[in-house]
Amino acid sequence: LRRLYQKIDRFVCVSQYSADEFCEWSGVRPSKVQVIYNGVSRVFLDADARQDSASPYVLYPGNYRGYKNLDRLLSAYATSTLPRNNIRLVLTGSGSPALQKNIKELKLEPMVSFSGFLSESSLLDLYRGATGVVFVSLYEGFGFPALEAMACGTPTIVSNRGALAEVAGDAATFVEPDEPESIAEAIEKLLTD
């Protein structure tokens, strides 16, 4: 495809981070690339609709690919005070066998739950009811979950990698995704700050 790219007049990327990566990889001149950020559905923008949950939880809204860093998120959650304070960790989807095994090894089975696959309105309810959202990927070209959580007015923790800093600006708490201690400290602050 790189030869084809030389014949194209204009490219659109969803973040400056993705644009820089694309230009470096493809050899395309940066002047041919336009950044146009993603948006979210209007349903996520009604911040007045925040809900308190009878059973508090922290939400991870995403898939289970390796770069999503779920092993470190689970380790951080396990060492934090959240499980002892009955604040669950809710993950979207149904869980992979490897993820289920890790949860069992960390003795988190009663405190980690899966929401299954959700409609937009069900996902919206999860965002609005969460104590906070944790999205600590090792790489993101954009990071929709961070944008959706912030649009709902839900406190958001993201990694300082990829496009997440660009997407979140100064509206999220940033963590070092390689350090479970950094993640644990940030999710603890959800309870007090």
Contacts in CASP RR format, 6 or more apart in sequence:
PFRMAT RR
TARGET T0000
AUTHOR 0000-0000-0000
METHOD contacts of the structure
MODEL  1
LRRLYQKIDRFVCVSQYSADEFCEWSGVRPSKVQVIYNGVSRVFLDADAR
QDSASPYVLYPGNYRGYKNLDRLLSAYATSTLPRNNIRLVLTGSGSPALQ
KNIKELKLEPMVSFSGFLSESSLLDLYRGATGVVFVSLYEGFGFPALEAM
ACGTPTIVSNRGALAEVAGDAATFVEPDEPESIAEAIEKLLTD
1 26 0 8 1.000
2 26 0 8 1.000
2 27 0 8 1.000
5 11 0 8 1.000
5 26 0 8 1.000
5 27 0 8 1.000
5 28 0 8 1.000
6 28 0 8 1.000
8 28 0 8 1.000
8 32 0 8 1.000
9 32 0 8 1.000
10 32 0 8 1.000
10 33 0 8 1.000
10 34 0 8 1.000
11 19 0 8 1.000
11 22 0 8 1.000
11 28 0 8 1.000
11 32 0 8 1.000
11 33 0 8 1.000
11 34 0 8 1.000
12 33 0 8 1.000
12 34 0 8 1.000
12 35 0 8 1.000
12 36 0 8 1.000
13 19 0 8 1.000
13 22 0 8 1.000
13 33 0 8 1.000
13 34 0 8 1.000
13 35 0 8 1.000
13 36 0 8 1.000
14 35 0 8 1.000
14 36 0 8 1.000
14 37 0 8 1.000
14 38 0 8 1.000
14 141 0 8 1.000
14 142 0 8 1.000
14 163 0 8 1.000
15 35 0 8 1.000
15 37 0 8 1.000
15 141 0 8 1.000
15 142 0 8 1.000
15 163 0 8 1.000
15 166 0 8 1.000
15 167 0 8 1.000
16 35 0 8 1.000
16 163 0 8 1.000
16 166 0 8 1.000
17 141 0 8 1.000
17 162 0 8 1.000
17 163 0 8 1.000
17 166 0 8 1.000
18 35 0 8 1.000
18 141 0 8 1.000
18 142 0 8 1.000
18 163 0 8 1.000
19 30 0 8 1.000
19 33 0 8 1.000
19 35 0 8 1.000
20 30 0 8 1.000
21 141 0 8 1.000
22 28 0 8 1.000
22 33 0 8 1.000
23 29 0 8 1.000
23 30 0 8 1.000
23 33 0 8 1.000
37 142 0 8 1.000
37 167 0 8 1.000
38 142 0 8 1.000
38 144 0 8 1.000
38 147 0 8 1.000
39 147 0 8 1.000
40 144 0 8 1.000
40 147 0 8 1.000
40 148 0 8 1.000
40 151 0 8 1.000
41 120 0 8 1.000
43 120 0 8 1.000
43 121 0 8 1.000
43 124 0 8 1.000
44 124 0 8 1.000
44 127 0 8 1.000
44 148 0 8 1.000
44 151 0 8 1.000
44 152 0 8 1.000
45 151 0 8 1.000
46 152 0 8 1.000
47 151 0 8 1.000
47 152 0 8 1.000
47 153 0 8 1.000
49 128 0 8 1.000
49 152 0 8 1.000
50 128 0 8 1.000
50 129 0 8 1.000
50 152 0 8 1.000
50 153 0 8 1.000
50 154 0 8 1.000
51 125 0 8 1.000
51 128 0 8 1.000
51 129 0 8 1.000
52 129 0 8 1.000
53 129 0 8 1.000
53 130 0 8 1.000
53 131 0 8 1.000
55 86 0 8 1.000
55 88 0 8 1.000
56 86 0 8 1.000
56 87 0 8 1.000
56 88 0 8 1.000
56 131 0 8 1.000
57 87 0 8 1.000
57 88 0 8 1.000
57 89 0 8 1.000
57 90 0 8 1.000
57 113 0 8 1.000
57 129 0 8 1.000
57 130 0 8 1.000
57 131 0 8 1.000
58 77 0 8 1.000
58 82 0 8 1.000
58 87 0 8 1.000
58 88 0 8 1.000
58 89 0 8 1.000
58 90 0 8 1.000
58 130 0 8 1.000
58 131 0 8 1.000
58 132 0 8 1.000
58 133 0 8 1.000
58 134 0 8 1.000
58 187 0 8 1.000
58 190 0 8 1.000
59 90 0 8 1.000
59 91 0 8 1.000
59 92 0 8 1.000
59 126 0 8 1.000
59 127 0 8 1.000
59 130 0 8 1.000
59 132 0 8 1.000
59 133 0 8 1.000
59 134 0 8 1.000
59 149 0 8 1.000
59 154 0 8 1.000
60 70 0 8 1.000
60 73 0 8 1.000
60 89 0 8 1.000
60 90 0 8 1.000
60 91 0 8 1.000
60 92 0 8 1.000
60 133 0 8 1.000
60 134 0 8 1.000
60 135 0 8 1.000
61 92 0 8 1.000
61 123 0 8 1.000
61 126 0 8 1.000
61 127 0 8 1.000
61 133 0 8 1.000
61 135 0 8 1.000
61 145 0 8 1.000
61 148 0 8 1.000
61 149 0 8 1.000
62 68 0 8 1.000
62 91 0 8 1.000
62 92 0 8 1.000
62 93 0 8 1.000
62 135 0 8 1.000
62 145 0 8 1.000
64 70 0 8 1.000
64 95 0 8 1.000
64 96 0 8 1.000
64 98 0 8 1.000
64 99 0 8 1.000
66 138 0 8 1.000
67 137 0 8 1.000
67 138 0 8 1.000
67 139 0 8 1.000
68 137 0 8 1.000
68 138 0 8 1.000
69 136 0 8 1.000
69 137 0 8 1.000
69 138 0 8 1.000
69 159 0 8 1.000
69 177 0 8 1.000
70 91 0 8 1.000
70 99 0 8 1.000
70 102 0 8 1.000
71 102 0 8 1.000
72 136 0 8 1.000
72 177 0 8 1.000
72 178 0 8 1.000
72 179 0 8 1.000
72 180 0 8 1.000
72 183 0 8 1.000
73 89 0 8 1.000
73 134 0 8 1.000
73 136 0 8 1.000
73 183 0 8 1.000
74 89 0 8 1.000
74 99 0 8 1.000
74 102 0 8 1.000
74 103 0 8 1.000
74 106 0 8 1.000
74 108 0 8 1.000
74 112 0 8 1.000
75 106 0 8 1.000
75 180 0 8 1.000
76 180 0 8 1.000
76 181 0 8 1.000
76 182 0 8 1.000
76 183 0 8 1.000
76 184 0 8 1.000
76 187 0 8 1.000
77 83 0 8 1.000
77 89 0 8 1.000
77 108 0 8 1.000
77 111 0 8 1.000
77 112 0 8 1.000
77 184 0 8 1.000
77 187 0 8 1.000
78 106 0 8 1.000
78 107 0 8 1.000
78 108 0 8 1.000
79 180 0 8 1.000
79 181 0 8 1.000
79 184 0 8 1.000
80 184 0 8 1.000
80 187 0 8 1.000
80 188 0 8 1.000
81 188 0 8 1.000
81 191 0 8 1.000
82 89 0 8 1.000
82 111 0 8 1.000
82 187 0 8 1.000
82 188 0 8 1.000
82 191 0 8 1.000
83 108 0 8 1.000
83 111 0 8 1.000
85 191 0 8 1.000
86 111 0 8 1.000
87 131 0 8 1.000
87 191 0 8 1.000
88 111 0 8 1.000
88 112 0 8 1.000
88 113 0 8 1.000
89 108 0 8 1.000
89 111 0 8 1.000
89 112 0 8 1.000
89 113 0 8 1.000
90 112 0 8 1.000
90 113 0 8 1.000
90 114 0 8 1.000
90 115 0 8 1.000
90 126 0 8 1.000
90 130 0 8 1.000
91 99 0 8 1.000
91 112 0 8 1.000
91 113 0 8 1.000
91 114 0 8 1.000
91 115 0 8 1.000
92 114 0 8 1.000
92 115 0 8 1.000
92 116 0 8 1.000
92 117 0 8 1.000
92 118 0 8 1.000
92 123 0 8 1.000
92 126 0 8 1.000
93 114 0 8 1.000
93 115 0 8 1.000
93 116 0 8 1.000
93 117 0 8 1.000
93 118 0 8 1.000
94 114 0 8 1.000
94 116 0 8 1.000
94 117 0 8 1.000
95 114 0 8 1.000
103 109 0 8 1.000
103 112 0 8 1.000
115 122 0 8 1.000
115 126 0 8 1.000
118 126 0 8 1.000
123 148 0 8 1.000
124 152 0 8 1.000
127 133 0 8 1.000
127 148 0 8 1.000
127 149 0 8 1.000
127 152 0 8 1.000
127 154 0 8 1.000
128 152 0 8 1.000
128 154 0 8 1.000
129 154 0 8 1.000
130 149 0 8 1.000
130 154 0 8 1.000
131 155 0 8 1.000
131 190 0 8 1.000
131 191 0 8 1.000
132 149 0 8 1.000
132 154 0 8 1.000
132 155 0 8 1.000
132 156 0 8 1.000
132 157 0 8 1.000
132 190 0 8 1.000
133 145 0 8 1.000
133 146 0 8 1.000
133 149 0 8 1.000
133 154 0 8 1.000
133 155 0 8 1.000
133 156 0 8 1.000
133 157 0 8 1.000
134 157 0 8 1.000
134 183 0 8 1.000
134 186 0 8 1.000
134 187 0 8 1.000
135 143 0 8 1.000
135 145 0 8 1.000
135 146 0 8 1.000
135 149 0 8 1.000
135 156 0 8 1.000
135 157 0 8 1.000
135 158 0 8 1.000
135 159 0 8 1.000
135 164 0 8 1.000
136 157 0 8 1.000
136 158 0 8 1.000
136 159 0 8 1.000
136 175 0 8 1.000
136 177 0 8 1.000
136 183 0 8 1.000
137 143 0 8 1.000
137 158 0 8 1.000
137 159 0 8 1.000
137 161 0 8 1.000
137 162 0 8 1.000
137 164 0 8 1.000
137 177 0 8 1.000
138 159 0 8 1.000
138 161 0 8 1.000
138 177 0 8 1.000
138 178 0 8 1.000
139 161 0 8 1.000
139 162 0 8 1.000
140 159 0 8 1.000
140 161 0 8 1.000
140 162 0 8 1.000
140 163 0 8 1.000
140 164 0 8 1.000
140 167 0 8 1.000
141 162 0 8 1.000
141 163 0 8 1.000
142 163 0 8 1.000
142 167 0 8 1.000
143 163 0 8 1.000
143 164 0 8 1.000
143 167 0 8 1.000
146 156 0 8 1.000
146 158 0 8 1.000
146 164 0 8 1.000
146 167 0 8 1.000
146 168 0 8 1.000
146 172 0 8 1.000
147 167 0 8 1.000
147 168 0 8 1.000
149 156 0 8 1.000
150 156 0 8 1.000
150 168 0 8 1.000
150 171 0 8 1.000
150 172 0 8 1.000
155 173 0 8 1.000
155 190 0 8 1.000
156 168 0 8 1.000
156 171 0 8 1.000
156 172 0 8 1.000
156 173 0 8 1.000
157 172 0 8 1.000
157 173 0 8 1.000
157 174 0 8 1.000
157 175 0 8 1.000
157 183 0 8 1.000
157 186 0 8 1.000
157 187 0 8 1.000
157 190 0 8 1.000
158 164 0 8 1.000
158 165 0 8 1.000
158 167 0 8 1.000
158 168 0 8 1.000
158 172 0 8 1.000
158 173 0 8 1.000
158 174 0 8 1.000
158 175 0 8 1.000
159 174 0 8 1.000
159 175 0 8 1.000
159 176 0 8 1.000
159 177 0 8 1.000
160 174 0 8 1.000
160 175 0 8 1.000
160 176 0 8 1.000
160 177 0 8 1.000
161 177 0 8 1.000
164 172 0 8 1.000
164 174 0 8 1.000
165 174 0 8 1.000
168 174 0 8 1.000
173 186 0 8 1.000
173 189 0 8 1.000
175 182 0 8 1.000
175 183 0 8 1.000
175 185 0 8 1.000
175 186 0 8 1.000
176 182 0 8 1.000
177 183 0 8 1.000
END
